[in-house]
Amino acid sequence: MRTKDISMVAMMMAIIIVLGMIPPIPLGFIPVPIVLQNLGIMLAGIVLGAKRGGLAVALFLILVAVGMPFLSGGSGGFSVFLGPTTGYLIGWFISAILIGLGQEKFMTTKNWGIKFLIVALPGVLLVDLLGSIGLSIVTGMNLSAAIISNAVFIPGDTLKVILVIIIAERLLKVIYRKERVVY
């Protein structure tokens, strides 16, 4: 891996960590709060691609597992992988890779609908589905009730997807313009 790749992975990890410093918004009826950190996860996949984006999220999750308080609200430690958020955390890693796999199509299409689907299907629907499954297993909540309770995240996550698309379009233009000039 080149120095540039390592720097980009580290920068994306830093963005994910900083987004975790924004306090979570508790909902009360579900033990999982609204957070902005998943915006960084989606951004990692679409800006860095599957390999580097997946690596950034994996390294972030490893740091969380060893106790670094990098999740929203300052939580960390292996226990978060055994609690109500476990499905979401697993979903973050998988979604970063899947979004990264769609990166080439994202860059070449002008169709906002396709761009939206590339980010939203893994970044929102898959993460919420895996989060619901984890929530159901850990808390004993009925799976259908967990899925329904996760519907509250859809509007906010949809706004995050739109924001990710806007940011990614600009970042990718800058990144690839500079690569063409340098090489």
Secondary structure as UniProt FT lines:
FT   HELIX           3..20
FT   HELIX           37..65
FT   TURN            66..67
FT   TURN            72..74
FT   HELIX           78..81
FT   TURN            84..85
FT   HELIX           86..101
FT   HELIX           103..108
FT   HELIX           112..120
FT   HELIX           121..126
FT   HELIX           127..139
FT   HELIX           143..150
FT   HELIX           151..153
FT   HELIX           154..182
//
